[in-house]
Amino acid sequence: MQNTKREPLVSIGLMSGLNYGSQGCREGLWRLAATTFAEEGVDFVVLAGGLVDSRSLLEQLKLAHVGVKRKHREEATDDFIDEHVDHLVEEFPRLWGKKLYIMTSPAYDGWIGERIASELVRRRDDLRLYRPGADRFELEHNDKPLNLILGVYAPKKGVWMRGDYFSTPIMRQLKDEMKRGTRGMGDINTVGCFASAIFNPGDASELKLPFFSLPALYKIAETRTAENQIGIRVLNLYSKKAKEATLITYNFKDLVSQEWELIHTPPDSTRIQEELVAVLKERGPQTAGQFADLIEQPRATVGRALDKLVERRRSKSWPGIIRDENSKRYTFYLPWFQQDLEYPVEEIEKVDSILGFGCLHAACVDTDMKYFRDEVPKVMLESGADILCGAGDFIEGLRHDLMLKNAILNGDGYMFNYTNQEKLAAYLVSEVLTTVFRARWNARKAKAGDLEESILKALPTFLYIPGNHCEWVAPEGFNSLATFGDTLRRLMTENVVGTLAEAKIYRPDLAQLVNRRIIRLEPNQRHLLASGLSLAMLHPYMSRTKTTSIRPQEMLTMANTNIVIGANFHVAEAVEEWKFDQAKRCGQQHVCLQVGTLKHKSDFENTKLKIVDFGVGLLKVGSLNGKIKRTETTFLGTPTPESQMRAANKAVREAFEERVRPT
């Protein structure tokens, strides 16, 4: 498989919401983040707000002032801050040889967070403090400017926008910055503190610039907006095209949700003590009487076993048990989770590499057929993608007087009716698949090994569903994409036969092998990937919304699969969501890749003041034991210049006519 690892021009580690001082603080996540950033080889790290939880620290400061005379309170405040800075000097993440930039949020960190950050930076030479709430990073490669700016933002005022949609507070924050800013936005922008993971390439949004949000790095206990994600992100730029940046997400929420599973009963514990700890891990805090009932042991026996557990000294794997005097229940010692718990580095077991596209709209004059035919296979080869997903609207169709409006290509002696539009779409997809197959096919290795396996390994899997434009043929009594499917299978079989014939290899079952790699799904049909993750595709018959994450979130709810590829809105956005499965009593990460279109524009959208996101989406999903641990998302699409579109489409059409007989 041709997948040469490229080194990015710049790699940036991004985190947010450490929330030091809160009950949800988890310093083990800080250490895990530092380890992960080091493994990714980032050039520097940015903390975008949430160094501390100001409300928790101010409550603690109030208690520290109890009994202190007014004239000594400033001194008591200094002592309080120094105590916390002393701790952070040692525990705040450190990447040897790399700079860490801190930005505080006036809304989340407050004055106390800014003061702690200032003192912390003064005492750690690897740290830098940037302006609270908003600042810009001039990006460099080998000490030379890239003329690219990363805009980093954190809430400046109190935010209470509780709702269901992740993009709402992000867009509010960015639009406020656009209105009040005097230096302009970054070429790519990120917002911290809202504990979500969205990624938008920007053209079709109100911002018109790529933007993304950041997960939190603490155990989420309170919902101010729509907090959902725990983890970190890494931004990689492989070119000076900010819209084609790659964003990596590490999901730590699985670890946090199961952190009690990381507790190990002391090795010399009795059987009853082991049973008590097992009950506590499974059911949470219990009274002695409840424990006795659950393990069916005498109350006195349970009481003695609990007393012994309370006396046990804490260790790296044992938090200790305490008895809460108010509730009379026994539970684990919380500060151990906050400071001492070590989260393991989870190794990625399998990777699914998917290139998604939608809204090809073959035969539309505004469709960039040259880009799809020539550039998409290059993306697949460079990235190692072995799955191509087409999420509907392969044809433009003929409704709404599109032919009379000159929105449809002219054929040479024929017209692009539904049949020929489907044939054209099949030709374009076959060219992509064939180019990838020929590049990956190795005749010498195939002859020496398993021929069938070699063919199937070189052939990408193509998954597709119809879209609403495809379904326009249904009222006329025709099956959507029937001609498309038949033509694609024929073309691919001929192309594979021809490729193998060059090496004097012949197989009578090539058509069957090709058919195994071309799979039509119904919308929302569950498809199992080789990794064990499930995938579905959706093409909702709906319009876009200004709240960009609504449709991807709705698709994640509808599909209930690990991965969703969606289209129809001509808007690109990736949304990740961690959902709890009540039936399985556990949660897991899900991701929706909503892709744009292969059309530069359309008169329909122009008249509604809408801009489209052009291009395709690349999604790499790393999983362990059937759960998503790491995602890597890139939106790609540098269209053919408008001045060359007519000639480019004509050349592709002529190649189509040479290869496929239009009806």
PyMOL commands that set and color helices and strands:
alter all, ss='L'
color gray80, all
select helices_A, chain A and resi 27-40+54-65+70-91+110-123+167-180+242-244+253-257+259-262+271-283+288-295+299-311+334-339+369-383+418-440+443-448+451-458+470-476+482-501+510-517+550-559+603-606+642-659
alter helices_A, ss='H'
color red, helices_A
select strands_A, chain A and resi 10-15+44-48+99-103+127-129+134-141+144-153+188-191+197-200+211-213+231-237+246-251+321-323+330-332+350-357+387-391+461-465+518-520+527-528+534-538+563-566+573-581+586-594+616-624+627-636
alter strands_A, ss='S'
color yellow, strands_A
deselect
rebuild
show_as cartoon
